Structure formats: C-alpha cells, structure tokens
Amino acid sequence: MTRGPQWLRHTVRVRAVPVDRALVARGAVGMLLPLALGQAAGRPDLGAAAALGAYGAVADDSSAPWRTRALTLLLPQLGGAIGLALGRLTGGEAWAQILLVALVALVSGLMSTVGRISDMTALVLLLATAMGLGLPTTPPWWQVPLLFLLGGIPLMLLSLADALRHPGRAERRAVVGAVRSVADLLEATEGTWTERRHRVTEAMDAAYDTVIVRRLSAPRPGTTAARLAGRLESLVEVIAAAPAMKAPAEYPDVVRQVAAAVEADAGAASIALPPVPKVPALRALHAAVTALAQPDREAAAGQTSLLPSRPTLRRRLGDALAARIGDPVARRYALRLTACLATAQAVASFSGLPHSGWLVLTVALVVRPGLGTVPARLVTRAVGTIAGVLIGLAVIALCPAGWWRIAATVVLTGLLQAYARRNYALQTLFLTPVMLLLADPLGQAGSTVPQARLLDTVIGCAVAFVVGYLLWPEDSRARVDHRLANAHETIAAYADALEHDRDAGTLHTMRRRIHGDLAAVRNELVRLRTDPRHHHTLRARQDELAYADAAITRLTSLAATSHHGTPPAAQEMTRDLSAELRRRAERLREHRPRRVRSPR
C-alpha cells in the first residue's frame, strides 16, 4: 500500500514472521482431538466446548523453555475456565452481567500491566467471561468450564514434551540471538549504529527474560542456564565496550564463533583470539571479547556477579501487584477499560441482540493498548471479521456438519497459528471462521451466527471508538512523556554514579533499567504511528528518545574505558550531560517537548 495516510499504511503492514511448523502441527492436533472425540461420542456440543479450551492453548503456545510454556499455557487456561464459570452463573440477569463485566474488566486491566503471562491470563479471563455470558444456561453450569480446562490438556502435553525433548534449546537460541546481534553492532557504521543498538537491546532483554527472569528460582551453578547466564554477563561488557564506529573485523568474527559454540552447546570450544591492540580505545573491547570467548570463567560456572538476587515467587507477585495498584497510569487504564466494557455489555443486554458475547469481546480487543491503538484495531478488526465471516459462510455452505466441518476447523486453526503473528487482520481473518464453526454446536445463535457476528463487530467498534477514543482517549503523556522523563532522570543518575565510581553491579542494574525504559518508549512510539491524533507529536518525542539513546551510549562507552579514574574533561562532560538530562525531564513533565540534537 503506497498511498493513504501514514498511520493507515503502518496499520496494514504485514510483518515477516517465519512459520513455526511445530506450532502449526501442535495447534492442528490440539484442535482435532476434542472435536473428534465429541463427534465420535455423538455430542458435538461437548466437543466444541473442549475445543474452545484447545483454541485458548493454541493461541498461547510458543517455543519457550518448558517452565515458561507451563505457566503460559496453564494460567490462561485457568483464567478462561474461571471466566466461563462466572459468565454462566449470572443466570441471564442483565444488571448482574453488566456488574460482572465491569468487575472482571477492572481486575483484568490491573493484571495486564504486571507482565506478559499475567497479561495473557487477564485477557483470556476477560474474553472467556464475555463468551460465558453468551452461552446457553442449560445445567450443569460447571460442564463447559471443565471441558474448556480439559480441552487444552492435549496441546499442553504435546508442547511440554517438545520442550523436554530438547532441554535448553530455547535458552540457547535466545542467547545466540543476543550474541549475533552484538556481532552486528560491532560492524555497524555511523548510519546503522542506532538501529543495531536497538536490536541488541531487544535481543538482550529477550535472552535475559528467557534465561533468568521467567525462572521460578535462580540457575544452579554448573547447569546450562548458569553457563548461559555467564555468557550474558560477559556479553554485557562487550556491549559496554563497543565503539560507536566499526570495530576491526576480527572482533565480530570472534563473537560469531562464540554464537556458533553456544548454538552447538560446545562450551569448551577453542576460539582463536586476536592480539592485544595498540590503540587504547580498543583495549576494553579486546578484554571484553576475550572474556566472552572463555567459557571456563567463574561467572560461566554460575557465580555471576551482575545478576541481581531473586526474591521468592510470592514476593515478586506481591510487589508487582502493589506497584500496579499504586501506579496512576495502570489505574487510569483499568478504569477506561471498565467503562468501555460496561457500556458494551449494557448495549448487548438491553438492545435485544442475540447474546453471543462477541460485542463485548470486540470492544475488549479494540480498546486494550497492548494490542494497538483504537483506530488501528478498528480497521483491522472490521476488515478481518468481514473476510472471516465470508470464509465461515463458504465453509458452512460447502461442508456438511460433522467430519468435514471438523477438517475445515483444523485447517483454519493451522493457518491461524501460522499467520496470526504477522498482522492482526490476518489473525481475525482465521479466528472468525473458527469461532463461527464452534458456535453452531454450542447453540449460540443457530443459522444467524455469521450475520450476528457482523452486527456485533460493527456495534462493538462504534462503542470502542466513542467511549474509548473520543470520550476517554488514551493518556499518551503518561505512556510516553513521563516514561521519557523517567528515562532521562535515570540516565542522569547513571552519570552521577559514574562520577562517584560506583561498583559494576550497580551500574549494570541501572543500565538494564535505562534500556528497558527506552525500549518501552520506543515500542509505544511505534504503536502510536497507527493513531492519527499523535502524528504531529511523534517527531519531537522521537528526537527526545534519540537524545537519550545517544546519552546512554556515550556514558556506557566512558564507563568501559575509564579503568583508572575519569579524566577531568570527561567529568565536566558528565556533569553537563546530567544537568541537561534533568532539564529535559522537567520540560517533558510540563508537556513541552522540542526538537533536540544528539549529544556529541
């Protein structure tokens, strides 16, 4: 699409995400089993209820380590079963349904900002509650929730078996991706440095999360996870010492050899190291690359000094929830989501529309900020639903009820798993006919299902646009300007810490926080490209982000090369930069962004 508004072109862009054949195969088998069992037993309605749970597991499946897969698959399934049970307990009372949706939306809005797994659990809880309100109220009430929970078990077992058959593969892939991104950074020129530095941040965050953060406990010394943690620690020093110019070719080559050794799980592989350079600026890089290429260091055995101690799981969950409840941004988002969904449920309850839950589901998917801006979701949701309904009508017309429709549902589930991550319109395109084919055995709306879905989608998009966009727009200042201000202040504190010669562990923790803050702002700016309201402010915010990126790069390079005290000129530069960052932070909090130049 070469014409049209920039926000619309960005919305319809299709990402080049490779197809994971294992995910496709598991998704198809996971959907086939409950449908086939229900058909063979003469109860396709029960098979469809279990298939809803299978679909939930399909959507949450991944190639992560087995611990992450277990949590990612189990917790959303529990949330979905609870949501279905709550939805069926209202007895069809309109005010009870509105109150329930408002309460679940409030809880879901707060949970969604804790972390990725809690976000998925909160979303499934909310969507399952909406679906539960639309299901027939025939007894027993617990039957559909239980079948939903049991329906995801086959796919869970397949996914966990795949992870346990290849232990450590996901962790190694994540670390290899980080190491290779650093090798690309060492080859960066002035024109490609910023983009490649962003890729390093993303790859390091993914590797750190996979190896360390998503574990229930710290890696035990001597294990694969501990050795990979040691590699990450050494990689941090390489990044800190990376010059803002193209490094000599032998250093990227050594780093790529390290990546190959990690990928092959050859920890003791011998890697030829370049001679010590005569240029002082490259000696820190040489030392860091040498440490990375030697896997038998103390850190590689599990004694990593830069990785923070991990509190208990209960303490981490408690701290995260307390932080969300105390965060005004999280509270404001939860209230906005609650208002939108309560309005949607009121429309669904008092308008005389068939009770399918699709209207509330549409509003939830359009309004949630983690899924995109409201204009972008409106366009992709409408286009995907219309195309999906047409596919569903074609399948219903051409395939008789029974095994042929089961085969069509399995094929569409495989396509959903293969292409859903490329674009939300594609996800909706394949999701809609799957839900249409499952709705008929469940008795939601009979032959009027396709028309009801179209009408619900149109009304849901209208509610989301009016309540969630016109009357209560997103607070982009809190999500961008305040985050940028926090990042500026943290970088200023990092500059102060450099001047006072803080220990390496403290500096490492501050750098991780800074890069995390900048990555969050960067992702938010990418998301806001799909909203025409923010088009005129994006450039100024991008300039502020570029200034912060350049500042932390300059300070990190200074930290890596100043082994014998900071020279007076560098101390003066650090103090000036710290003061300027704090001035910019104050201006951002006052909502006065302006065009800036990168520090030199």
N, C-alpha and C positions, 0 to 999 in steps of 0.2 A: 504494500500500500504506500504509494509515493505522494498522494495528495491527501488533503484533510488536515485538521488541527493536529498539532504535535502530540497532545495528550491522547488523542484517539489512535494515532499511529503507534504510540508506545503501548496502549492498551491491547491492541490486536496482535502485537508482536509475538511470534511463536519461538520459544526457547529451544535450542538444540540440545535436548536431553537424550542421552543414549537409552535404548530399550534394554532393560534388565530382563533377560529371558527367564531367569529363575523366579522373579517376582510374578511374571505373567503366568508361568506354569502353576505356581502355588495358588494364585488367585483363581484360575480356572478350576483347578481341582477342589479348592476350598468351597467354591460356589456349587460345583456339581454334586458333591456328596449329600448335603442336606436336601437339595431338590430331588435327587434320585431316590433317596430313602423315603421322602414324603410321597412321591408318586408311586413307588412300589407298594407302600402300605395303604394306598388308597386315600391318603389325607394330604393332598397338595397344599392345603391351607397351613398345616403344621410345618410342612417342608419350606414354605415361603417364609414363615416366621423365623425358622432357624437360618434360612438364607440371608435374612436381614443381619443377623449376627455375623454370618460369614462375610457379608459385604463390609461390615464395620472392621473386621480383622484385615480384609484385603486392603482397605484404604490406609490402615496403619502399618502394614508390613513394610520391612526395609531390609537392607543388607548390613545392619549394625551388629555389634557384638551381642552375644546371647543374653547378657544381663539387660542391655538396653532393649533388645527385642521383647524380652519377657515383660518388662514394665510397660513398654509402648503398646503391646498387644493386650495385656491383661487389664490394666487400669481403664482404658477407654471402654473395654467390654463391660466391666463392672458399672461404669458410668452409664452406658447405654441401657443395661438391664434395670438400673435404678430409675432412669428416666422413663422407660416404658411402664414400669410398675406405678410410678407416680401419676403418669398420664391416664392410666386406666382406673385409678382409684377415685377420680373426681366424679364419677357417675353421670357425666354429661351435663353437670350444672355449670352454666355459663360463668357466673361470678367466681366459682371455685376454680375454673380453668384459667380465668384471667389472673387471679391471685397466684395460682401455681406458676404460671409462665413468668410473671413478674419476679417471684422469689427465686426461681431457678436461673433466670437471666441475671439477677443481681449476684448470685453466687458464682455463676459461670464467668461473668465479667471480671470479678476479682481473681478467680483462679487462673484465668487465661494469661495474666501478666506475670505469673510466678516462673514459668519455664515452659519448654517445648512440650514435654509429656503432659504436664498439667493443662496446657492449652488444648491439646488434643482431647484429653479427658473431659474438660469443660465443654468443648464444642459438641462432642458426642452426647454428653448428658443433656445439653440443651436441645439438640436435634431429636434425640430419642423421646424426650418429653413431648415435643410437638407432634411426633408421629404417634405416640401413645394416645394423645387426645383424639386423633382421627380414627383409631382402630375401633372395631365393634366392641361393645361392652359385654359380650357373652361370657359367662363364667367358664372356668375359674379365672380370676384376674391374674394369677401368677403364671399361667401357662405360656403366654407369649414372652414375657421377660425371661423365663427359664430357658425357653427354646432359643431366644436370642443369645443368651450366655453360652449354651451348649453348641450353637451353630458355629461359633468361631474356634472351637477346640481343634478340629482337624487342621485348619491352617496354622494355628499356633504350634501344633506338634511338628508339622512339616517345616515351619520356619526355624524353630529351635533345633530340630535335628540337623538342618543345613548348617546352622551356626556352630553346633557342637562337633560336626564332622570336620570342620575347618577351624580349629581353635586359633585365635589370634589373627585370623586373616583380615578382619575388618580393622583392627587396630593398626596392623602393618600397612594396610592401604592408606589409612588416614595419615600416618607418619610419612610414608613415601610421598604422598601428595604435597605435604608441607616441605619436605626436603627438596623436591624438584622445583617447587615454586621459589625457594631460596636460590637455587642454582640459576633460575631465570632472572632473578633480581640481580645477581652478580654480573649478568651480561647486559643489564639494562643501560640504555643511553639516557641522555637528558630528556628526550621526548617520551620515553616509555617508563621512566622511573616511577612516577606516581601510580600509574595503573598496575604495575607489577608489585609495588609495595602494598597496594590494596589486596591483591591476590594472596600475598604472603599472610596478611592479617587474617583473611578468611580461612586459608588453609591451616594456619596455626591454631585458630580458635576451634576449628573442626577436629583437629588432631588432639588438642588438649581436652576437649569435651569427651571424645571417644575413649581416650586412654585413662583419663583421670576423673573428670567431673562426674560422669554418669555411673561411676562405680559406687557401690554401697560402702566400700572401705578402701583405704589406700593400698596400692600394689605391694605385695610381699616381696622382700629382697630376693633376687635371683630368678624371679618369674619373667615371662615375656613382657608383661605390662611394665614391670620395673625397668627392664632394659630399654624399652621404648620411651619410658619417661626420661631416662638418662639421655637418650638421643635428643629428645625435645629440649632438655635443659642446655645441651651443647649447641643446639640449633639457635636458641635464643641469643647466645653470644656471637654466633656468626651474623645474625641479623643486625645486632647492635654494632658490629664492626664493619658492616657492608658499606663501602664507599658510595657516595651519590654520583658515581660515574662507573664506566665499565671496568671491571676488575680484570687482571691478567687471566688468560684463557685457562691456565692450569687449575685455578681455584674452582670455577664452575665444574670442570671435569671431575675433580676430586669429590665435590658434593654429589654429583650424579652417580659416581661409583658407590658412595655411601647409600644412596637411594636404592641402587640395584642390590646391594648387600642386604639391606633391610627387607626388600621385597622377597628375596630368596631365603630370608631368615638365616643368613650366613654372618652371624655376629663376629666371628673371629677372622673374617676375610682380611687379607693383607692388601692395603691400599698404598700405592706409591705417593709420597708427599713431595711437594715442590721444595726447593731450597729456601732458606730464610731470606726474605727480600732485603735489599739495602735501603729501600725507601721507608722511612719511619712510619708514614701513614698506612702502610700495608702490613706492618708487623702485627698489629692487633688482629687483623683478618687472618693472617697466617697462623697465629696461635689458636684462634677460634676454630678454624678449619682442621687444624691438626688434632685438636681435642675431639672434634666431631668424628674424625676418621678412626679414632682409637676406642673401640668398644669396651675395653677392659678397665676403664677408669672406675673409680669408686662410685661416681654418680650412676654409671651404667649398670652397676650391680644393685642399684636400688636406693643408695644413700644420696638422693637428690636434695640439694640444699636450697634450690629456688622454688620448690613446690611447697605451697603452704600446708600446714596441718589441717586435717579434715575433721570437723565435728561430727557427731553422730547424726544418723538419718533423721531422727525425731527433732534434733536441734536445728538442722538445716531447714526442714519443712516449717518448723515453728517460726524461725527467723524470716523465712521468705513470706509467709502469710502475714506476719506482723508488719513487714515492710510494705506489702501491698495495701493493707488496710490503712496504714499511715501515709500512703502516697496519694496526694490530692489528684494526680493525673489518673491513677488507677480507679479511684472512687468516681471521678467525673465520667470516665468511660463506662464503668459499670452502671451508673445511673442513666446515661444516654442509651445504652443497650436495653435497659429495663423499660424505659419509656417507649422505645420503638416496638419492642416485642409485646408489651401490654396493649398498646394501640392495635397492633396486628391481630392479637388474639380477640380483642373486643370486636374488631371488624368481622373476624371469622365467626364469632359466636352469635352476633346479632344481625348479620346480613342475610342469613338463610342459605349461605353457600354450603355445599357438601363438606362435612368435617373430615378433611384429609390430613391436616397439619402442614400441608405444602405451603400455605400462605405464610405461616409463622417461620417455617424453615427458610423460605426465600428471604424474608427480612433479616433473619439471623446471619445468613451467609453474605448478604449485601452490606450490612452495617459494620460487621467486625473489622477493625482497622488492620489486623494482621493479615487479612485476606485481600487487601487492596482498598482503594478509595471508593466512595459510593458511586461516582459516575462510571468508573471503570467496571465495577461489578454489575451495575445496571445494564450496561451494553452487553457484556459477555454473558450474563445470566439470561437476558432476553433472547439473544441470538442462539445460545446453546440450547435453551429449553425449546424454542420453536423447532429447531432442527432435530432435537432429540425426540420430540413428540411425533414428528413426521416419520422418523425411523421406527418408533414404537407402533404407530398405526400400520406401517407396512408389515412389520413382524406379525402383528395380531391378524392382519388380513391374509397373509400368506401362510402362516404356520398354525396348524390346528393345536388346540390345547393339549398338553401332555408332553411327550418326549421331544417333539420338535421345538416347542417353545423353551423347554429346558436347554436344549442345544443352543438356541439363539441367545438365551440369557448367559450361558457360559462363555460364548464367543464375545459378546459385548463386554462381559467382565474382564476378559483378557485384554481387549482393546482399551478399556478404561485404565487398566493397570499399566499398559504400555505407553499411553499418550497423555494421561491426565496431568502429568507434571510439566507439560510443555506450554499449556495455556489453559486458563480457567474455562474458556468457551468450549475447548475440547473435552475437559472434564465433565462439564454439564451436558455436552452432546451425548456422551456414552452413559452418564449416570441416569439421565431422564428415562430412556427406554428400559433400563434395568429395573428402576423403581416402578415403572408402569406395569411391567410383566409380573413383578412381585405383588403389586397391589390387587390385581384381579383375584388371585386365590385367597387373599386375606379379606376379600369382600368389602373393600373401602368405598368404591363408587361404581362398581359394575362396568357397564359398557361406556359410561360417561367419563371414565378416568382421563383420557387424553384432553378432552375439552376442559375438564375441571382443572387440570394442571396448568393449561394455558391461562385460564382466567385467574387462578391463584397467583401465578407468576406476575401477571400484569398488575394486579391489585397490590401484591407484596412489594413490587418495585416502586409503585406510587407511594405507598406508606413509607418505605425507606427513604425515598427522595424528599418527601415533605418533612417528616419528623426527624430523620437522621441526617439531613443535609441542609434543608432550608431553615427549619425552625431551630435545630440544635446541631450546628456544624461541629466538625472536629476542632479541637483546640490545637492547631498546628504550632502555636508558640510554645506550648508545654512540651510537645513532642520533638521540636527542632531547636528553637531559640534557647530554651532553658537547658536542653541537653548540650548544645554547643557551649553555652556559658559554663556549665559544669566541667566540660572538657577543657576549656581554656583555663579555668581555675586549677584543675588537676595538673595540667602541664606546667603552670606557674609554680605549683608546689613541688613538682618534679625538678624544676630548675633550681629552686631553693635547696632541695635535698642534694643536688649535685654540688652546689657551692659549699655545703657543710659535710661533704664526703660521707654520705650515708652508706650502709652496707649494701652488698649486691642483691640480697634477698629483698630488701625494702624497695630498691629501685626496680627490680623485676616485677614485683607486685603492682607498683604504680604504673609501669609501662603497660601491663596487661589491662589494667582498668582504663587507661587512656585509650588504647587501641580498641577496647570493647565499646567505649563511649563513642568514638569516632565511627566505628563500623555501624553502630545503631543509627547515628545521624545519617550516614551515607545511605543505608537501606531506606530510611524514611524519606530522604530526598528522591530516591529512585521511585518510591511508591507515589509521592506527590506529583510526579510528572504526569500521572494519569488524571489529575484533577485540574480543570481549567482555572479554578479560583486562585491557585497558588503559582500560576505561571510567571507572574510579574515579580515574585519574591524569590524565585529559585536561584537566580544568578547571584544575588547578594549572599544568600546562605551558602551557596557552593564556594564562593570566594572566601568566606569565613572558614569553611571546612578546609579549603586548600591551605590557608594560613596556619591552621592548627596542625595539619599534616606536615607542613614544612618545618614548623617549630619543633615538633617532637623528633623528626628525623635529624635535625641539626643537634639537638640536645643528646640524643642517643649516640650519635657519632662522637660527640665530645666525651661522653661517659666511657666509651670503648677505648679511646686513645689517650685519655689523661690518667696514666698509671702512677705518675709521680707528682700529683698535685695539679690543680688547674692554673694555667698561666694568668697573669693579671688582665690581659686583653680579653681572654675568654670569660673571666669572672665579670668584667664590666658588661660584656655582651649578654651574659646570662641574666644579670640583674635588670638590664634594659628590657630584655625579652619578657621576663617575668612581670615587670610593671606594665608593659604594653598588653600582655595577655589579660591581666586583671582589668585594665581599662575596657578592653573589648568585651569581657564578660559582663561588666556593669552596663555597657551600652546595649548588649543583647537582652538583658533582663528588662531594660527600659523600652525594648522593641524599636531599636534604632540601628538595624544592620546597614552596612555600607560596603561599597566596593573596596577591596583591600589588595595589597601586594604581598607576595610571599617574602618571609624574612631571608635575607642573604648575608 
